[in-house]
Amino acid sequence: MLRHSAAIGADLPPDEAVVVDAQDPALRAALTSAAAGDHSPARELLAATRVHAQWELRDGYVSGLAEAALHNPGWLDGWLADSPEDPDAALVKAAHCIGQAWEIRAPARAGHVSRDRFQAFFALLHDAVPVIETAARLNPADPVPWRIALTHAMGSQARRDVFDGYWAQARARDPHHYGCHFAALQYLCAAWHGSHQEMFDFAESAADTAPPGSKLHALPLFAALEYAVLSPGTPAAPDPYAPRVSAAVARALDLSAAYEPGSHEAAGFRNHLALMLLRAERWDEALEAFRSIGIHATAYPWAYFGDDPRQEFLDTRSGVRIHVATRTPFFARPPQPRSGPGPAPAWTEDAPCALAIAAARPAEVAQAALMCGVSLRTAAASDTHTYIEAVPDPKPTTRSILSTADRLTTAVDNFTTGEKWPTLVLRRTHERCDFTLFHKGRPLAAHEWNTTSPAPDHATVTATAAVLSRFFALADPRPLAHILRSTGSPHRHQSDLLAALSLPPLPPDFGTRPEVLDALPGARVLTRRSLLAGMCGTMTTEVGAHPQTSGTCAPRPARWWLLRALGLLFFISSAVLSWWSPGIGPILSTLPALAALAMAGQLAGAWRQRRAQATPAARPSRTRL
């Protein structure tokens, strides 16, 4: 595992670039404007999908806008007030009503939902009926209102004849609409109103009649996951549905091969495919599935296993890499990625920029970071604070490869362990900003601002503000809580937080390129060191002084050379005498020979190090004619 882990999965996108349920730029712009109270971009976006009959795209846009309206409904109410007969506004309102009901119910199974929540859930679903009817009436050709109606039928425990009527209406408008088929599949699963047999029959029938390349070919995969992963109980042996599960995975593999690596459209079924492959212990194929997913993680299926789907995705992907590395023979060549139908996209441009601010001087930070395992660049931010950023390593360490945190966070987690000063790690992309506070190697507080996310919970924000005020000596945490609850401009909120904490401002270019400290005066690079070199640097560096940036130990004195040379002569003589004397066995004779080799290697390494540290002025100059 240690030998192959660096090579296996090295072409995967970095962990910090992975995003859960990423929206396309058009929807993201509409959500940003909606959060600011302007519904015009959303209206134009949905009107275009209606005019061009882009029903699949329309369904995704409606779901994203309805989810955004759950916590910020003002823009939607204003849209409906301005245009009460707008079919697009009515459609978003219908999806919003269903989302409100499910938010009250919570995603738990029925046995874990209280009676009061169930009553509120059914009341909201009852109120949603006329809203769905209005959306269907205002745009009769649209299948999306009937997809919402199918979801409503599942939650409201509608009779089979009601479901059949909704399904007939949806098929009449678009016989291959993916969203309608997925909603119908959920109704027909055993956990709701159908059975395993009916669920598989429906999914396989839809896939058999679907056009080439349609996502409906992945419908049996969702049925297989529902049966094999989410259904309670262990299947009887022999499992009657095992062949159908295997066939569903094979069909999904063929469908995935038809899409380019990193395709946003294929991300939904590829995430489910990766889970099913690792469940079957098909590790090489699971790694290939993660490679095809790229940065596009989805909330499901990973939300089934924890509260943080992104972290579950990253942990699972790292575990697959370890399994593949463990199963690769020591002297074998690691499995190579398969060639896809198109070039792999560039991941690094999606990765957030990261910068840390430590409440310590550069020399203190450099001494603490001697053995952190990551190359760093430091620059003085003020008389008492230091900027820190990670520098790319040509050969990263195994720990940094398998860690699911970005390299700077990994380094800060390491070098703050024995220090009393706090360190704030800040990350920034175009749409979101976040920070993590570290003290003594522990993350104590974290927060994220996102252009499309609602205001966070007041209790959580208050607790985070209290931690920040304690470590940065603020008497009143309420201004911090106000900044943390702010929405709409993540970059400005992040800068406001630093000002409130009396920390130095961020460099002007932060967020536009990965390394911004190289242009600052006095910036220095602390090259990643081995454990031995780091210990040597720790012992030879004076307190308060900056360690050598070359990554080597201090020059050896003449006494060191003399003792090693005498030791080499002694061990060579002992080895020759031992092998020459017949009374000394081979084991005892080998020991001085090994000691002589070790001493010679130490002297050779020190000599090479001394030559490398020679100043350019001491070397002979060469002039090219």
C-alpha positions in Angstrom: 0.0 0.0 0.0 2.8 2.4 0.9 4.6 1.6 -2.4 1.7 2.1 -4.8 -0.6 4.6 -3.0 1.2 7.6 -4.6 0.7 6.3 -8.1 -2.8 4.9 -7.8 -5.4 7.6 -8.2 -2.8 10.3 -8.7 -4.8 11.6 -11.6 -7.9 12.1 -9.5 -9.0 15.7 -8.9 -7.8 17.1 -5.6 -10.1 16.7 -2.6 -10.5 20.4 -2.2 -11.9 20.7 -5.8 -14.8 18.2 -5.1 -18.2 19.9 -5.0 -21.5 18.3 -4.0 -24.5 18.9 -6.3 -22.8 21.6 -8.3 -25.1 23.8 -10.4 -24.3 24.9 -13.9 -23.3 28.6 -14.4 -26.8 29.7 -15.6 -28.6 28.3 -12.5 -25.9 29.5 -10.2 -26.3 33.1 -11.5 -30.1 32.8 -11.1 -29.7 31.6 -7.6 -27.3 34.4 -6.7 -29.8 37.0 -8.0 -32.7 35.3 -6.2 -30.8 35.4 -2.9 -30.5 39.2 -3.5 -34.2 39.4 -4.1 -34.2 39.6 -7.9 -36.3 37.0 -9.7 -35.7 38.2 -13.2 -32.8 35.8 -14.1 -34.8 32.8 -12.8 -37.8 33.9 -14.8 -35.7 34.2 -18.0 -34.0 30.9 -17.3 -37.2 28.9 -17.0 -38.9 30.7 -19.9 -36.2 29.6 -22.2 -36.6 25.9 -21.2 -40.3 26.2 -21.7 -40.1 27.7 -25.1 -37.5 25.2 -26.3 -39.2 22.2 -24.6 -36.0 21.3 -22.6 -37.9 19.4 -20.0 -35.0 17.6 -18.4 -33.1 20.8 -18.0 -36.2 22.5 -16.8 -36.8 19.9 -14.1 -33.3 20.4 -12.7 -33.6 24.2 -12.7 -37.0 24.0 -11.0 -35.6 21.7 -8.2 -32.7 24.1 -7.6 -34.8 27.2 -7.4 -37.4 25.5 -5.2 -34.8 24.4 -2.8 -33.4 27.9 -2.6 -36.9 29.3 -1.9 -37.2 27.0 1.2 -35.1 29.4 3.3 -35.5 32.6 1.3 -39.0 32.7 -0.2 -39.2 36.5 -0.6 -38.1 36.5 -4.3 -40.6 33.8 -5.2 -43.5 35.6 -3.5 -42.6 38.7 -5.3 -42.5 36.9 -8.6 -45.9 35.4 -8.0 -47.3 38.8 -7.0 -46.0 40.4 -10.2 -47.1 37.5 -12.5 -49.7 35.3 -10.8 -50.4 33.5 -14.1 -46.8 32.8 -15.0 -46.4 29.1 -15.6 -42.8 29.1 -14.5 -43.4 30.8 -11.2 -46.4 28.5 -10.5 -44.1 25.5 -11.2 -41.4 26.6 -8.8 -44.1 27.2 -6.2 -45.5 23.7 -6.7 -42.0 22.2 -6.2 -41.5 24.6 -3.2 -44.7 23.3 -1.5 -43.5 19.7 -1.8 -40.0 20.7 -0.5 -41.6 22.3 2.5 -43.5 19.2 3.4 -40.5 17.0 3.1 -38.4 19.4 5.2 -41.0 19.1 8.0 -41.0 15.3 7.8 -37.2 15.1 7.6 -35.4 12.4 5.6 -35.7 9.8 8.4 -37.7 6.6 8.0 -41.3 6.5 9.0 -40.6 4.8 12.3 -38.4 7.7 13.4 -40.8 10.5 12.5 -43.0 11.9 15.3 -46.8 12.1 15.1 -46.8 15.9 15.1 -44.4 16.0 12.1 -46.5 13.5 10.2 -49.6 15.6 10.7 -47.8 18.8 9.5 -46.4 16.8 6.6 -49.8 15.6 5.4 -51.3 19.0 5.9 -48.7 20.7 3.7 -49.1 18.0 1.0 -52.9 18.6 1.1 -52.3 22.3 0.6 -50.0 21.6 -2.4 -52.7 20.0 -4.5 -54.3 23.1 -6.0 -50.8 24.6 -6.6 -49.7 21.6 -8.6 -53.0 21.7 -10.5 -52.4 25.3 -11.4 -48.9 24.6 -12.7 -50.2 21.8 -14.9 -53.1 24.0 -16.2 -50.9 26.9 -17.1 -48.5 24.8 -19.3 -50.4 21.7 -20.5 -47.4 20.3 -22.5 -45.0 20.3 -19.6 -44.3 16.9 -17.9 -42.5 18.5 -14.9 -45.8 19.3 -13.0 -46.6 15.6 -13.3 -43.2 14.6 -11.9 -44.1 16.8 -8.9 -47.5 15.1 -8.7 -45.8 11.6 -8.7 -43.7 12.7 -5.8 -46.8 14.0 -4.1 -48.5 10.7 -4.6 -45.7 8.9 -2.9 -45.7 11.1 0.2 -49.4 11.4 0.5 -49.9 7.6 0.3 -52.2 8.0 -2.8 -54.1 5.0 -4.1 -52.7 3.0 -7.0 -55.3 4.3 -9.4 -54.3 7.9 -8.6 -50.6 7.1 -9.2 -51.5 5.4 -12.5 -53.4 8.5 -13.6 -50.5 10.7 -12.9 -48.1 8.3 -14.6 -50.3 8.2 -17.7 -50.3 12.0 -17.9 -46.5 12.2 -17.5 -45.9 9.6 -20.2 -48.3 11.4 -22.6 -46.2 14.5 -22.5 -42.7 12.9 -22.5 -42.4 9.1 -22.6 -38.7 9.1 -21.8 -38.6 11.9 -19.1 -36.0 10.8 -16.6 -37.4 12.7 -13.6 -40.9 11.3 -14.0 -39.5 7.7 -14.3 -37.3 8.2 -11.1 -40.3 9.6 -9.1 -42.4 6.6 -10.3 -39.7 4.2 -9.3 -39.6 5.6 -5.8 -43.4 5.1 -5.5 -43.1 1.4 -6.7 -40.2 0.4 -4.3 -41.0 -1.9 -1.4 -40.2 0.9 1.2 -43.2 2.9 -0.1 -46.1 1.4 -2.1 -44.7 -1.4 -4.2 -42.4 -4.4 -4.1 -38.9 -5.5 -5.1 -40.4 -7.4 -8.1 -42.5 -4.5 -9.3 -39.6 -2.1 -8.8 -37.2 -4.1 -10.9 -39.8 -4.9 -13.6 -40.6 -1.2 -14.0 -36.9 -0.1 -14.1 -35.8 -2.8 -16.6 -38.8 -2.1 -18.8 -38.0 1.6 -19.0 -34.4 0.9 -19.7 -35.2 -1.6 -22.5 -37.3 0.9 -24.4 -35.1 4.0 -23.7 -33.1 5.7 -26.5 -29.3 5.1 -26.7 -27.4 7.2 -24.2 -30.5 8.1 -22.1 -30.1 8.2 -18.3 -33.1 5.8 -18.2 -30.5 3.0 -18.7 -29.4 3.7 -15.1 -32.8 3.2 -13.7 -32.2 -0.5 -12.9 -29.1 0.7 -11.0 -31.2 2.8 -8.6 -33.5 -0.2 -8.1 -30.5 -2.4 -7.3 -29.2 0.1 -4.8 -32.6 0.5 -3.2 -32.8 -3.3 -2.8 -29.2 -4.1 -1.9 -28.2 -1.1 0.3 -31.4 0.6 1.6 -33.8 -2.2 2.1 -33.8 -3.5 5.7 -32.8 -7.1 6.4 -30.5 -9.5 4.7 -31.6 -11.1 1.4 -32.3 -14.8 1.6 -29.7 -17.2 0.2 -29.6 -17.8 -2.7 -30.6 -14.2 -3.4 -33.3 -14.2 -6.0 -32.4 -10.7 -7.2 -28.6 -11.0 -7.3 -28.6 -11.6 -11.1 -30.7 -8.5 -11.7 -28.4 -6.4 -9.4 -25.4 -7.6 -11.5 -27.1 -6.9 -14.7 -28.0 -3.4 -13.5 -24.4 -2.6 -12.6 -23.3 -3.9 -16.0 -25.8 -1.7 -17.8 -24.7 1.3 -15.8 -21.1 0.6 -16.7 -22.0 0.7 -20.4 -23.9 3.9 -20.0 -21.1 5.6 -18.1 -18.7 4.7 -21.0 -20.9 6.7 -23.3 -20.3 10.0 -21.3 -17.1 11.9 -21.1 -15.0 11.8 -17.9 -16.2 14.5 -15.4 -19.6 14.9 -17.1 -22.0 16.9 -14.9 -25.0 15.2 -16.5 -23.7 11.7 -15.7 -22.7 12.5 -12.1 -26.0 11.3 -10.5 -25.8 7.7 -11.7 -22.0 7.5 -11.6 -22.0 8.2 -7.8 -24.4 5.4 -7.3 -22.4 3.2 -9.6 -19.2 3.7 -7.6 -21.1 2.7 -4.4 -22.4 -0.5 -6.0 -19.0 -1.4 -7.4 -17.2 -1.1 -4.1 -20.0 -3.0 -2.4 -19.2 -5.9 -4.8 -15.5 -5.4 -4.0 -14.7 -4.6 -7.6 -12.1 -2.1 -6.5 -10.4 -1.3 -9.8 -13.7 -0.6 -11.4 -14.8 1.5 -8.4 -11.6 3.6 -8.7 -12.4 4.0 -12.4 -15.9 5.2 -11.5 -14.5 7.8 -9.1 -12.1 8.9 -11.9 -15.1 9.4 -14.2 -17.0 11.3 -11.5 -14.3 13.9 -11.2 -15.3 16.8 -9.0 -19.1 16.2 -9.3 -20.1 14.4 -6.1 -23.8 14.2 -5.3 -25.5 14.3 -2.0 -27.0 10.8 -2.5 -26.1 8.1 -2.0 -23.4 9.4 0.3 -25.9 11.2 2.6 -27.2 7.7 3.6 -24.0 7.1 5.5 -23.4 10.4 7.3 -24.4 14.0 7.8 -21.6 15.3 5.5 -22.0 13.7 2.0 -18.8 15.4 0.7 -16.7 13.9 3.5 -18.3 10.5 3.0 -17.5 10.7 -0.7 -13.8 11.7 0.0 -13.3 9.1 2.6 -14.8 6.4 0.4 -12.7 7.4 -2.6 -9.5 7.4 -0.4 -10.5 3.9 0.9 -10.9 2.6 -2.6 -7.4 3.9 -3.5 -6.0 2.1 -0.4 -7.7 -1.2 -1.4 -6.3 -1.1 -4.9 -2.8 -0.3 -3.7 -3.0 -3.1 -1.1 -4.1 -5.6 -3.7 -1.3 -4.6 -6.2 1.8 -6.8 -5.8 4.9 -5.1 -4.6 6.9 -5.3 -7.8 3.9 -5.0 -10.1 3.0 -2.0 -12.1 -0.1 -0.2 -10.7 -3.2 -0.4 -12.8 -3.4 2.4 -15.3 -6.5 4.6 -15.9 -8.6 3.5 -18.9 -8.8 5.8 -21.8 -12.2 7.6 -22.0 -14.0 9.0 -25.0 -12.6 12.5 -24.4 -9.8 14.3 -22.6 -10.0 14.6 -18.9 -10.9 18.1 -17.8 -8.5 20.3 -15.8 -9.4 20.0 -12.1 -7.1 22.6 -10.6 -9.0 25.6 -11.8 -11.9 24.5 -9.7 -9.9 24.0 -6.5 -10.3 26.7 -3.8 -7.3 29.0 -3.0 -6.1 28.5 0.6 -4.2 30.8 2.9 -3.5 30.6 6.6 -2.9 33.5 9.1 -1.0 32.4 12.2 -0.7 34.6 15.3 3.1 34.1 15.4 6.2 35.5 13.7 7.6 33.8 10.5 10.5 32.4 12.4 8.2 30.7 15.0 6.0 29.3 12.2 9.0 28.0 10.3 10.4 26.3 13.4 7.1 24.6 14.1 6.6 23.5 10.5 10.0 21.8 10.1 8.5 18.3 10.1 4.9 19.0 8.8 5.5 17.1 5.6 4.4 19.9 3.2 6.4 22.6 1.5 5.2 26.0 2.7 5.8 29.7 1.8 5.6 32.2 4.7 5.5 36.0 4.7 5.2 38.5 7.4 1.6 39.8 7.6 2.3 42.2 10.5 4.7 42.4 13.4 2.9 39.6 15.2 1.2 37.6 12.4 2.3 35.4 9.5 0.8 34.5 6.1 1.2 30.8 5.2 0.4 29.0 1.9 1.3 25.6 0.5 3.8 25.2 -2.3 3.5 22.3 -4.8 5.8 19.3 -4.1 7.2 17.4 -7.0 7.0 14.2 -4.9 4.3 14.6 -2.2 4.3 12.4 0.8 2.0 9.4 1.3 0.2 11.2 4.1 -0.6 14.3 2.0 -1.8 12.0 -0.9 -4.3 10.0 1.2 -5.5 12.9 3.3 -9.0 14.1 2.5 -8.1 17.7 3.5 -6.2 20.2 1.4 -2.4 20.3 1.8 -2.4 23.5 3.8 -5.0 22.3 6.2 -3.0 19.0 6.6 0.1 21.0 7.4 -1.5 23.4 9.8 -3.2 20.5 11.6 0.3 19.0 12.0 2.6 22.0 13.0 0.1 23.7 15.4 0.0 20.6 17.7 2.6 21.8 20.2 2.0 25.6 19.8 -0.1 28.0 21.9 -0.9 30.5 19.1 -4.1 30.0 17.0 -4.1 29.7 13.2 -6.9 30.6 10.8 -7.1 28.7 7.5 -9.1 30.6 4.9 -10.3 29.2 1.6 -12.0 31.0 -1.3 -13.6 30.3 -4.7 -15.8 32.4 -6.9 -19.0 31.4 -5.1 -18.0 30.4 -1.6 -15.6 31.2 1.2 -14.8 29.4 4.4 -12.4 29.2 7.3 -11.2 26.8 10.0 -9.7 27.8 13.3 -6.8 25.5 14.5 -5.3 25.5 18.0 -2.9 22.8 19.3 -3.6 20.6 16.3 -7.4 20.6 16.7 -10.0 22.3 14.5 -12.1 24.3 17.0 -14.4 26.3 14.7 -15.4 26.4 11.0 -17.9 28.3 8.9 -18.8 28.7 5.2 -20.4 31.5 3.2 -22.1 30.6 0.0 -23.9 32.8 -2.5 -26.8 30.4 -2.8 -27.0 29.0 0.8 -29.5 30.3 3.3 -28.4 32.0 6.6 -27.0 29.4 9.0 -28.6 28.4 12.3 -28.4 31.1 14.9 -27.2 28.7 17.7 -24.4 27.3 15.6 -23.2 30.8 14.5 -23.3 32.0 18.1 -21.1 29.1 19.3 -18.6 29.7 16.5 -18.4 33.4 17.3 -17.8 32.6 21.0 -14.8 30.4 20.1 -13.3 33.1 17.8 -13.8 35.9 20.4 -12.1 33.7 23.0 -9.0 33.0 21.0 -8.6 36.5 19.5 -9.4 38.4 22.8 -12.7 40.1 21.8 -15.0 41.1 24.6 -18.2 41.0 22.5 -18.9 38.1 20.1 -22.1 39.6 18.7 -20.5 41.5 15.8 -18.8 38.2 14.7 -22.2 36.4 14.8 -23.7 39.1 12.6 -20.9 38.6 10.0 -21.2 34.8 10.1 -25.0 35.0 9.5 -24.6 37.4 6.5 -25.3 36.1 3.0 -24.9 37.3 -0.5 -21.2 38.3 -0.7 -18.9 35.6 0.6 -15.7 37.5 -0.2 -16.8 40.6 1.6 -18.0 38.7 4.6 -14.6 36.8 4.9 -12.7 40.1 4.8 -15.1 41.7 7.3 -14.4 38.8 9.7 -10.7 39.4 9.5 -11.2 43.1 10.3 -13.4 42.3 13.2 -10.8 39.9 14.6 -8.1 42.6 14.2 -6.2 40.3 11.8 -4.2 41.5 8.8 -6.2 41.8 5.5 -5.9 39.2 2.8 -3.5 39.8 0.0 -5.2 41.5 -3.0 -4.8 38.6 -5.4 -6.1 35.9 -2.9 -8.7 33.8 -4.7 -7.5 34.5 -8.2 -4.4 32.3 -8.2 -3.1 29.5 -6.0 0.1 31.2 -4.8 -0.1 34.9 -3.8 2.7 35.3 -1.3 5.5 35.0 -3.8 5.0 38.7 -4.6 5.2 39.9 -1.0 8.5 41.2 0.4 10.4 38.9 2.6 8.5 35.7 1.5 10.5 32.5 2.2 9.9 28.9 1.2 10.3 26.2 3.8 11.0 23.1 1.7 9.5 19.8 2.9 12.0 17.8 4.9 12.4 14.2 5.8 12.0 13.3 9.5 15.7 13.1 10.1 16.4 16.5 8.4 13.5 18.1 10.3 14.8 16.8 13.6 18.3 18.0 12.7 17.0 21.4 11.8 15.0 21.6 15.1 18.0 20.9 17.2 20.4 23.2 15.3 18.2 26.2 14.9 18.5 28.9 17.6 15.3 29.9 19.4 13.7 32.9 17.5 15.8 32.3 14.3 14.4 31.2 11.0 15.6 27.7 9.9 17.6 27.3 6.8 15.4 27.3 3.8 17.5 24.8 1.9 16.1 21.9 3.9 19.6 20.7 5.1 21.2 20.5 8.5 23.9 22.9 9.7 27.5 22.5 8.3 29.5 19.8 10.1 32.5 21.0 12.1 36.0 19.5 11.4 35.7 17.3 14.5 32.7 15.6 13.0 34.7 14.7 9.8 37.7 13.5 11.8 35.7 11.2 14.0 33.8 9.7 11.1 37.0 9.1 9.1 38.7 7.4 12.0 35.5 5.3 12.6 35.5 4.3 8.9 39.2 3.1 9.1 38.4 1.2 12.3 35.4 -0.7 10.9 37.2 -1.5 7.7 40.2 -2.9 9.6 37.8 -4.9 11.9 35.9 -6.3 8.9 39.1 -7.4 7.1 40.4 -9.0 10.3 37.1 -10.7 11.0 36.9 -12.3 7.5 40.6 -13.2 7.6 40.4 -15.0 11.0 38.9 -18.6 10.6 37.6 -18.6 14.2 35.1 -15.8 13.7 31.8 -16.8 12.2 30.1 -15.1 9.2 27.5 -13.3 11.3 30.1 -11.6 13.5 32.2 -10.8 10.4 29.2 -9.1 8.7 28.6 -6.6 11.5 31.8 -4.5 11.1 31.4 -4.7 7.3 27.9 -3.2 7.6 29.0 -0.6 10.0 31.8 0.4 7.5 29.3 0.7 4.7 27.0 2.8 6.9 29.8 5.1 7.9 31.0 5.5 4.3 27.4 6.3 3.2 27.2 9.0 5.9 30.4 10.6 4.8 29.4 10.5 1.1 26.1 12.1 1.8 27.6 14.8 4.0 30.2 15.5 1.2 27.5 15.9 -1.4 25.5 18.1 1.0 28.6 20.3 1.5 29.1 20.7 -2.2 25.5 21.6 -2.8 25.7 24.3 -0.1 28.7 25.9 -1.7 28.1 29.4 -2.8 28.0 30.3 -6.5 31.0 32.6 -6.0 33.1 29.7 -4.8 32.4 27.6 -7.9 34.3 28.1 -11.2 32.3 30.2 -13.6 31.6 29.0 -17.2 31.1 31.3 -20.1 29.2 30.0 -23.1 30.9 31.3 -26.3 
